[in-house]
Amino acid sequence: MYWFLIPLIFGFSSNLASSFTAEYSSRWGKTNGSLITILLRDITGIPVWAIGFVLAISESSRMFYRVTTFHRIAGWVIISIGAVIIIIALMSIRKKAAAPSTTDALVSRGIYSLVRHPIHSGTLLEFAGLFIIWPSLQVGIACVIGITWIFLQSHFEESDLLRRIPEYKEYRLKVPAFIPSLRKNRTNQHL
């Protein structure tokens, strides 16, 4: 009944361990540091925790509420918005998403001028959409673990980015983490 937790926790843990590119690179060299990050994030991280979500959905038992057509449409719209945000973010940072390196430059334009972690923002939306469509205990547990992982991942990635990209310190002070600041945008429009 809770077998989904094995790949979910393993995948999130592996993905979390990918947040230390600077440390891996300082110990084993730039190329090896990047390869370790790729292995942890792109091979044993994201694909494995995604399998955990698929299993949580397939193991779903009693739903917390009756899912209607409205819930399905709303859930898929939210998942789609999250996916679009992720795609835009990946297009902005290109190779840096899959293979971070100690020579990466700061990306602060486009969607990254609005939030520091648009990929995580999109993933949060996808988790919310999944729970709207499949409101079971298993999917709820997977989403809570996923949300916890996102906040931990963001924290450790920021520490790594501060080591790898000196300009990140100032950028971090100006740009919110997950939700664009409406007040900031209004201020910029007046300038």
C-alpha positions as CSV (number, residue, x, y, z in Angstrom):
1,M,0.0,0.0,0.0
2,Y,2.9,2.4,0.6
3,W,5.5,0.9,-1.8
4,F,5.6,4.3,-3.6
5,L,7.6,5.7,-0.7
6,I,10.7,3.7,-1.6
7,P,11.3,5.3,-5.1
8,L,9.8,8.6,-3.9
9,I,12.2,9.1,-0.9
10,F,15.2,7.6,-2.8
11,G,14.6,9.8,-5.8
12,F,14.1,13.0,-3.7
13,S,17.2,12.1,-1.6
14,S,19.3,11.6,-4.7
15,N,18.0,14.8,-6.2
16,L,18.7,16.7,-3.0
17,A,22.3,15.3,-3.0
18,S,22.7,16.9,-6.5
19,S,22.7,20.3,-4.8
20,F,26.4,20.2,-4.0
21,T,28.1,20.8,-7.3
22,A,30.6,23.2,-5.9
23,E,31.6,20.7,-3.2
24,Y,31.9,17.8,-5.6
25,S,33.9,19.9,-8.0
26,S,36.3,21.1,-5.3
27,R,36.9,17.5,-4.1
28,W,37.0,15.6,-7.5
29,G,37.4,18.3,-10.2
30,K,35.0,20.4,-12.3
31,T,34.2,17.6,-14.8
32,N,33.6,14.9,-12.2
33,G,31.7,17.3,-10.0
34,S,29.3,18.0,-12.8
35,L,29.0,14.3,-13.7
36,I,28.1,13.5,-10.1
37,T,25.4,16.1,-10.1
38,I,24.1,14.8,-13.5
39,L,24.0,11.2,-12.1
40,L,22.2,12.3,-8.8
41,R,19.7,14.6,-10.4
42,D,19.0,13.3,-13.9
43,I,19.4,9.6,-13.5
44,T,18.7,8.5,-9.9
45,G,16.8,11.6,-8.9
46,I,14.0,13.0,-11.0
47,P,13.1,9.8,-12.9
48,V,13.0,7.8,-9.7
49,W,10.8,10.2,-7.7
50,A,8.5,10.5,-10.7
51,I,8.1,6.7,-10.6
52,G,7.2,7.2,-6.9
53,F,4.4,9.6,-7.9
54,V,3.1,7.2,-10.6
55,L,3.0,4.4,-8.0
56,A,1.2,6.7,-5.4
57,I,-1.4,7.4,-8.0
58,S,-1.8,3.7,-8.9
59,E,-1.9,2.7,-5.2
60,S,-4.5,5.4,-4.5
61,S,-7.3,4.1,-2.3
62,R,-10.2,6.1,-0.8
63,M,-10.4,9.6,-2.1
64,F,-10.9,12.6,0.2
65,Y,-13.6,13.9,-2.0
66,R,-15.5,12.9,-5.1
67,V,-13.5,14.0,-8.2
68,T,-15.7,15.8,-10.7
69,T,-15.1,17.0,-14.2
70,F,-14.4,20.4,-12.7
71,H,-11.7,18.9,-10.5
72,R,-10.1,17.1,-13.5
73,I,-10.1,20.2,-15.7
74,A,-8.8,22.5,-12.9
75,G,-6.1,19.9,-11.9
76,W,-4.9,19.5,-15.5
77,V,-4.9,23.3,-16.1
78,I,-2.7,23.8,-13.0
79,I,-0.4,20.9,-14.0
80,S,-0.2,22.5,-17.5
81,I,0.7,25.9,-16.1
82,G,3.4,24.3,-14.0
83,A,4.8,22.4,-17.0
84,V,4.9,25.6,-19.1
85,I,6.7,27.5,-16.3
86,I,9.2,24.6,-16.1
87,I,9.7,24.5,-19.9
88,I,10.3,28.3,-20.0
89,A,12.8,28.0,-17.1
90,L,14.6,25.1,-18.7
91,M,14.9,27.0,-22.0
92,S,16.3,30.0,-20.2
93,I,19.1,28.1,-18.4
94,R,19.5,25.4,-21.0
95,K,22.4,23.0,-20.2
96,K,22.8,24.4,-16.7
97,A,19.6,22.7,-15.5
98,A,20.9,19.2,-16.4
99,A,24.6,19.7,-15.9
100,P,25.5,22.5,-13.5
101,S,29.1,23.5,-13.4
102,T,31.5,25.7,-11.4
103,T,31.8,27.9,-14.5
104,D,28.1,28.7,-14.8
105,A,27.1,32.3,-15.2
106,L,24.1,33.9,-13.5
107,V,20.8,33.8,-15.4
108,S,18.7,36.7,-14.3
109,R,16.6,37.5,-17.4
110,G,13.3,36.3,-18.5
111,I,11.4,34.1,-16.0
112,Y,14.5,34.3,-13.7
113,S,14.0,38.0,-13.4
114,L,10.6,37.2,-11.7
115,V,11.6,34.3,-9.4
116,R,14.8,32.5,-8.4
117,H,13.3,29.0,-8.6
118,P,10.8,28.9,-11.4
119,I,11.4,25.1,-11.9
120,H,10.4,24.5,-8.3
121,S,7.5,26.9,-8.6
122,G,6.2,24.9,-11.6
123,T,6.7,21.7,-9.7
124,L,4.7,23.0,-6.8
125,L,1.9,23.7,-9.1
126,E,2.1,20.3,-10.6
127,F,2.0,18.7,-7.2
128,A,-1.2,20.8,-6.4
129,G,-2.8,19.7,-9.7
130,L,-2.0,16.0,-9.0
131,F,-3.7,16.2,-5.6
132,I,-6.7,17.9,-7.0
133,I,-7.2,15.1,-9.6
134,W,-6.1,12.2,-7.3
135,P,-7.0,13.3,-3.7
136,S,-6.0,10.1,-1.9
137,L,-3.9,9.6,1.2
138,Q,-1.0,8.2,-0.9
139,V,-0.9,11.1,-3.4
140,G,-1.3,13.5,-0.4
141,I,1.7,12.0,1.3
142,A,3.7,12.1,-1.9
143,C,2.8,15.8,-2.4
144,V,3.8,16.7,1.2
145,I,7.1,14.9,0.8
146,G,7.6,16.6,-2.6
147,I,6.8,20.1,-1.1
148,T,9.2,19.5,1.7
149,W,11.9,18.3,-0.8
150,I,11.4,21.5,-2.9
151,F,12.1,23.8,0.1
152,L,15.1,21.8,1.2
153,Q,16.4,21.5,-2.4
154,S,16.0,25.3,-2.9
155,H,17.9,26.0,0.3
156,F,20.8,23.8,-0.6
157,E,20.9,24.9,-4.2
158,E,21.1,28.5,-3.0
159,S,24.1,27.7,-0.8
160,D,25.7,26.0,-3.8
161,L,24.9,28.9,-6.2
162,L,26.4,31.4,-3.7
163,R,29.7,29.3,-3.9
164,R,29.7,28.9,-7.7
165,I,28.3,32.3,-8.8
166,P,29.4,35.3,-6.8
167,E,26.7,37.6,-8.4
168,Y,24.0,35.3,-6.9
169,K,24.2,37.1,-3.5
170,E,22.9,40.4,-4.9
171,Y,20.4,38.6,-7.2
172,R,19.0,36.7,-4.2
173,L,18.3,40.0,-2.4
174,K,16.3,41.4,-5.4
175,V,14.3,38.5,-6.7
176,P,11.8,36.4,-4.7
177,A,12.2,32.7,-4.5
178,F,8.9,31.2,-5.8
179,I,6.2,33.8,-6.3
180,P,6.7,36.9,-8.3
181,S,6.3,40.1,-6.3
182,L,3.5,42.2,-7.8
183,R,4.7,45.3,-5.8
184,K,8.2,45.0,-7.3
185,N,6.7,44.8,-10.8
186,R,4.6,47.9,-10.3
187,T,7.6,49.8,-9.0
188,N,9.6,48.8,-12.0
189,Q,6.8,50.0,-14.4
190,H,7.0,53.5,-12.9
191,L,10.7,53.9,-13.5
